[in-house]
Amino acid sequence: MGNMSFPDSIEKPSRTLTANSSGREMMVIAHGDRFRKLTPKEYYLLQGFTERDYNSVIKEGIPEGQIKKQAGNAVTVTTIEKIAERF
């Protein structure tokens, strides 16, 4: 949200990814100044799910939009594990 100029300064805090129902997609830098949308599989993998998990939902016929919602609502277990290790 707000000024989306790239690249971000490493001297400032990074952006917060938000979830909303506006239909906006999270974007990533692909090459230089070119952007692309994350795929549902990338959403799943970023949240700590395995390719096997992703393949299971695809096999069940879950729509891509629903897969993204599921990933967005998931607790990122791998992140929680890393935080717990630090304690």
Stockholm file with secondary structure:
# STOCKHOLM 1.0

chainA/1-87         MGNMSFPDSIEKPSRTLTANSSGREMMVIAHGDRFRKLTPKEYYLLQGFTERDYNSVIKEGIPEGQIKKQAGNAVTVTTIEKIAERF
#=GR chainA/1-87 SS CCCCCSSCCTTSCCCCCCCCSSCCCCEEEEETTEEEECCHHHHHHHTTCCHHHHHHHHHTTCCHHHHHHHHHHSCCHHHHHHHHHHC
#=GC SS_cons        CCCCCSSCCTTSCCCCCCCCSSCCCCEEEEETTEEEECCHHHHHHHTTCCHHHHHHHHHTTCCHHHHHHHHHHSCCHHHHHHHHHHC
//
